[in-house]
Amino acid sequence: MRALMMLAAPLLMVVPAVAQDGGGDEDGVTETELSTGMASYYSRELEGNRTANGEVCDPDDLTAAHRTLPFGSKVRVTNLANGDSVVVRINDRGPFGRGRVIDISHAAAKEIGMHRSGTARVKLTLLDD
């Protein structure tokens, strides 16, 4: 019985991710809820620097830094305080601030109303089209 549980345990870990799949919408985009946590945004001081994927950092683009998601991934970031959301493209690694799940560009921060506070509690949803 113990051997059977050892074999089944990895499968049980997949079920929550599948269960969180929001399915597709009319555009054929599937959404998978990733996590919730604190987001921050990177300052305009980084403008012109290279991101981890080699692009030039532009705070006016809707981009973000995430520790593990592949470059080019599209993620919906929803501010839990006001319900506003924005879709960003992962082009950098980070965040490096303790307790943060994502760093977003200044433009993305303005879209969801967190550019004044600098941080917000957010929900991350991976978009797969």
Secondary structure as GFF3:
##gff-version 3
##sequence-region A 1 129
A	DSSP	alpha_helix	2	19	.	.	.	ID=ss1
A	DSSP	beta_strand	21	24	.	.	.	ID=ss2
A	DSSP	beta_strand	30	41	.	.	.	ID=ss3
A	DSSP	three_ten_helix	44	46	.	.	.	ID=ss4
A	DSSP	beta_strand	63	65	.	.	.	ID=ss5
A	DSSP	beta_strand	74	79	.	.	.	ID=ss6
A	DSSP	beta_strand	85	92	.	.	.	ID=ss7
A	DSSP	beta_strand	100	104	.	.	.	ID=ss8
A	DSSP	alpha_helix	106	111	.	.	.	ID=ss9
A	DSSP	beta_strand	119	128	.	.	.	ID=ss10
###
